[in-house]
Amino acid sequence: MHRVKFGGVLNGVDYDVWNPEIDPFIPARYSIDSIDRKYESKRRLRERLWLRDTWSPIVACVGRLDEQKGMHLVHHALFHTLARGGQFVLHGNGFHEQIAGHFWHLKDYLNEHPDCHLEIGYSEPLAHLIYAGADLLIAPSLFEPCGLAPMIALRYGNPCQSSGRSAGCSTPCSTATTRSHGAQRVRVPQRRQPSDQSALDRALGLWFDYPHEFRALMINGMQADHSWARPGQDYLDIYEHIRHK
């Protein structure tokens, strides 16, 4: 009876702040037409975090170390990425004592690993460099209307493996639909470890085996408009509806 009364308004990204074309925190600004300059940030990120210089993708996770963010799935993705020959970077604040303690322990355990770095805390310049230098972003939130991290990542050319409610903010992909349907991310249909692993496998498989398709995925994400333009108009439409009701 009341379903027509309900709607949703997505978040928006401030493209005056999160935009590789004008970002003051990255070593080389880039756009779709100069996307190869992104790899200067990848080289700088490896230097900054003491990762070895190798031909492999960097998988990143940027956000709070919080139960909502599916940290058990992040833990699994970290080790699965390393097992698949990738590199893994995590950056975020930890306010949940048990979860933060776990990742501090993990940071100490992996301290000498050449393909992994955990930076617990938050530095905005480092966050910008990670978005610019990473190849993939994971966002396995257990529940979230539409997380900002995936939308920022897409703007910087990082296809996003997302699950939970944040999966609603972009278009799913497969190797068959990457070019034709504007795919931007690999969606996880269920918030379970096997599903996340399968999605991560597909994303890494694209990077290793279908580089042209992966680049198309990057470009689709950069072309998508996740600014405040559409949500801003949605809010104005809501206010107008209320005013004229």
Residue, then its C-alpha position, 0 to 999 in steps of 0.5 A: m500500500h505504501r511502497v510508492k512512498f519510499g525511495g532511495v538517494l545514493n551518496g555522491v563523490d566530491y570531484d573537486v577533491w577525488n579526481p585524478e585529473i586534478d589531484p594534488f596528492i598523486p605524482a602524475r595526474y591522469s584521465i581516460d586519455s592518459i590512463d597509462r600515467k596512473y602507473e606512476s602512482k603505482r610505482r610511487l605507492r610501492e616505494r612508499l609502502w616498501l612493496r617489491d616492484t613486480w608485474s602483479p596487480i595491487v588489491a586495496c582496501v580503504g575504510r574503517l576497520d569495523e564489523q560493518k565492513g566485513m573484515h573477516l572477508v577482508h582478511h580472507a581476501l588478503f591471503h587469497t590475493l597473495a596466493r594468486g600472485g597479487q599484492f595487497v594494501l589495507h589502509g584505515n582506522g580501527f576503533h573496534e578494539q577486537i578487530a583493530g587488535h586482530f589487524w595490528h597482529l596481522k600487520d606485525y605478522l606480515n611486516e616483512h612480506p614484500d607483497c603486503h602492507l597494512e597501514i592502520g590509521y588514516s592519512e588523506p594523502l596516502a588514501h589518494l595515492i592508494y586509489a591512484g596506485a591500486d588496480l582493484l578495490i575490495a569493499p565487502s560491506l555487510f550492509e551499506p546504502c552505497g559506500l563512497a570508497p567504491m565510487i571513488a575507486l571507480r573514478y580513479g580507474n579501479p574496478c571494485q569487487s563489492s558486496g552487501r548493499s554497496a553493490g547497488c552503486s555500479t554495474p556488474c561485469s563479466t568478460a562477456t559484458t565488459r565492453s558492451h554493457g558499461a560494466q564497472r565492478v565484479r559483484v558478490p551476490q552473497r556475503r559469504q567467503p566463497s562468493d567473495q573469493s569467486a568475485l576476486d578470482r574473476a577480477l584477478g583473472l581479468w587482470f592477468d589474462y584479459p588485459h584489454e578487457f580489464r582496461a575497458l573495465m577501468i574506463n567504464g568506471m572512470q566514465a561513470d558519473h558518481s558526483w553529487a549532480r544526480p543525488g543533488q537533483d534527487y533531493l531537490d525533487i523530493y523537496e519539490h514533491i513535498r512542497h506541492k503535495 
